Amino acid sequence: MEMLRIEGLYKRFGDKEVLRGLELSVPEHSIFGFIGKNGAGKTTTMKTVLGLLKADMGEIFVNGERVLYGKTDTNRYVGYLPDVPEFYSFMTAKEYLRFCGEITGMSQKENASRTDALLSLVGLSKETHRIAGFSRGMKQRLGIAQALLNKPKLLICDEPTSALDPVGRKEILDILLAVKEQTTVLFSTHILSDVERICTDVAFLNEGTAILQGKPADIKGGLQTKEYRIETKGAEGTALLQNAFGGMRKIDENKIIFSENDHDLSDVLRFMADQRIALLKMDQPEKSLEELFLEVTKK
């Protein structure tokens, strides 16, 4: 089942067209990485999904219901973490979540139970000092707890790890992994290593449209040209290979890499045997999502 579907979404600000017919399909209980450079339209998309921006054209469906600008009934299915969440800094984390629960009409018993469970989930159950003293990472964790308070079917996080150190990023990613069974997660990012670590599905956003989307393994398999990396016993061997086969790239004193589009592996190995070039190692390096994204956005 699709938790979020976007069809032909267009949005312009003045003379700048930010979204150009965006199509997106987010499966239920996926961790969906929405990948794009800064200014690619990620935040605009998310605010349109939330009904905070009016699309120029196109339709959005959350849990099968159409999103209408200014009529945010579909937001009952959604939890949202903005890129820079704001809090009442004089409150403690527990006071803040209890306050949010009261606003939404939770019973006192459910509010207390849900607050304790979420603070435990995000690692803030023992924090008793005021939010004013929280680090950026702690505020992001509290923001996720607040977004999960009403048990949303879709959790939207806008650049949740962009300003965090490696430890803070790991903490946020671990939380998103932990809630996957409870909700569908859509998070925007330009940090491709985060996507590779936790995402079940991804979309590459470029110039206002999704140029690729699907499972990371499928995207890699569909785009990658096989490359071979060869390590010889000495530098003389790599020099001979480069002279005989144009286009081979030297990556170390005795290591080269080449594409199957340029040279047949059997021809290379036959040449090495004829020239008595000692082969120490041969493998097929896999390109990262970051490398693939850079390749497709340059086209």
N, C-alpha and C positions, 0 to 999 in steps of 0.2 A: 504493500500500500504506500502511496505517496503522502508524506506529511506536509510537503510544500511543493506547489507547482507554479511556475511562472511562465506565462505565455506572451511572447511578443512585446516585451516591456520597453517602452521608450520614455526618456526623461531628458529635458533640456533646461539649462539655466542660462537665460539670455541667448548668446550666440554659441554657447558650448553644449554640444549634445553629449551627455554623460552616458546614457544607456541607449543602445541602438538595436532594439529587437531582441532583448535578452530572453533566452529560454533556459529554464532550470527545473530539474526534478530531483527532489530530496527524499530518498526512501525512509520509511518509518524505522526507528531505532538504529539509524546510521550515525556515524560521526562524519559530518560532511565538511570538508575543507574548501572554503571559498577563496581562491588564490588570485591575487592580483597586485600589481604595483600600487604604490601610493597614488591616489587620484584616479584609480581605474573604475570607480563606481561602486565599490563594495558597500560603503556606508549608505550611499544613496539607495541602493537596492534594499538594504535592511530597513531603513526608515520608511520605504514605500510598503514593504511587507507589514510593517507595524501600523500602516494607515496614517503616518505622520507627514508624508509627502504625497502629493497627487501625481499619479502617472499621466503622461501626455497620451499614452496609448498602451494597451495591453491589459492582461488580467492576472490576478494572483489568487491562489486558493490555499488556505491553511486548513488541514484536516478535512478537506473536501468542501469547505465553505468559502465563498468569494469574499475577498477583502475589499472594503469600500472606504474610500478616503473620508475621514471625519466621522465614520460610523465604525467604531473599533470593536464590534462584537467578537471578532475572531481573536482578539488579543486575550480572551479568556483561556485560550490554548497555549499562549506564548509567555515565556520568561525571557527577559532581555537584560544583557549586561553591556552597557555602552563602553566605549574605549577608555573613558575617564569617568568612572562612577563617582557620584557625590553622595555624601552622608551628612547627618547631623553630628558634627564632630564632638559635641559635648556628651553624647550617649556612649554607652558600652555596646559591644556587638550584640549581646543578648537583649539589651533594651531596644536597640534599633530593630531587630527582627520581630520582637514582640509588638512594637509600635506598628510595623508594616502589617503584621497579622491582624491587629485590631482594625486598621483601616479597611482591610478586605472583608471584614465581618466574620473572621474565624471565632469559634468558641474559645473560651479561655483554656479549656483542657487540650483542644487540638493545637492551639497556638503554642502552648508550653511544650507539648510533645514534639511538634514539628521544629520549633526553634532549637531544642536540645539536639535533635537528630541531625539537623543541618550544620550546626556549629561543630558537632563531632565529625561530620563528613569532611568539612573544609579545614579541620585542624585548629579551630578557634575556641574550643569548649573551655579551655583553661585561661583564656584571655579575659581579664577583668578590668583592665584600664580603658580609658576613653579612646574612641576612634581617632581622635586628634593625634595620638602617638603611634598610630599604625604605620607600617611601611607600605610601599606601593603594592607589594605582593599580598600582604594581609588584607588590604582594601579590595584587591581583585577577588580574593577568596570569599570575603564577606559579600561582595557583589554577586557572586555566583550563588551563595546561600540565599540571598534575597530573591534572586531570579527564580530559584527553585521552590520558593515558599509555598506557592499554590499548586504544586505538582503539575507543571506545564507539560503538554505533549511535545512542545518544540522549544528548545533553549537556544536563543540567538546570542552569540558573543562576538562583539566587534573588536578585533585585534586584542584578544585577552592577554597575550604574552609579549606584546611588542616592546614594552619599556621595562621588562623584568630581567634580572640576572639569571644565569643558568639554573640556579637552585629554585628561584621563584617560578621560572617557566616549567620546570619539571613538576612542581607542586600543582600548578594549574592544569597541566596536561593529565596528571594522574587523577585529578578530580573529574575531568571530562570523561575519562575512561570509566571511572566508577559509576557515573550516572547514565551510561549508555543503555542499560536495561530498563531504566525508568522513563527516559525521554529521548527524543531525537535531538541531536546536537548539530547546529550549524554555526561554524565560526570562521570569520574572515581573518586572513593573515597574509603577510608577505614573507614569513619565515618558513621556508619549505621543509626544513628538517623537522619542524613540529608536525607538519602534515604527514610526512613519511612515518613518523613514529606512531600516530594514533588513528589516522583517518581510514575509514572503510570506503569512502567515496570522495571524489574531488571534482572541482570545476576550475578551469583556467579562465579568468576574466581578462580580456584585453580589448581596449578601445570600445568599451560598452557592450560587448557581447561575449558569450561563453564559447571560446574557440575549441575547447575540449572538455568532456566530462565523462566520468565513469569510475570504475575501480582502479586504484593506482597500478595494480599489476597489469590490468588490461591496457591501460594507457601506455605503460612502459613497453609492453609486448608489441603494441601496434605501431609505435613510433620508432623504436630503436633499430638501427642497423647493426648487425653483428660486427663487433670489432674484436680483434685478437691482439693480445699483448704477449710479446715474446722476450724472454730474458736469455741472453747468451752468456757463455763463460767469460768472454772478454770483449773489449771495445772493438777489436778488429772484426768480429763477427757482425756486429750491428752496422759497421761501416760498409762491409761487403753487401749486406742486405739492402741498405739504403741506396747504394750505387746501382744495384740490380733491379730494384723495384721502386719506381718513383712514387712519391706520396706517403711513404712510411714516415711516421713522426718519432723522433728520438725523445724519450721522456726521462732517460737516465743514461749514464755512461754505457751501460750494456743492456738497455731495455728499449724496445720500439713497439709501436702500436700501428695497426693498419685496419682498414675496413674491408669487409668481404666484397663490397661493391668495386673496390679497386684491384684486389688481387685474390686469386683462388688459394685457399690455405694449402692444398696439396702441392701447388706449384712452389710455394714458399718452402715447404718442408722438403721437397725434392731437391731444391737448390741448396738447402742447408746440408743435406746428406752428401750431395756431390762435392760441396766445398769443405766438407768435414768441419762444419761450424757446430760446436757443442751447444746443445739446447739444455738449459738449466730448468726452465719453467715456461709453460704456456697457459694462459687463461683468457676468459672473456669478461672484461670489466663491465659492470652494469652502470649505466648512467643514472644519476639521481634525478628526482623530480625537478629540482632546481635547474639542472643542466637542460632537461627537456623543455622546461618552461621558457628559459632564455632562448632556446633554439626556435620554438614555435612563435614566440612574440617578435622575433627578428624578421620573420618571413613577410 
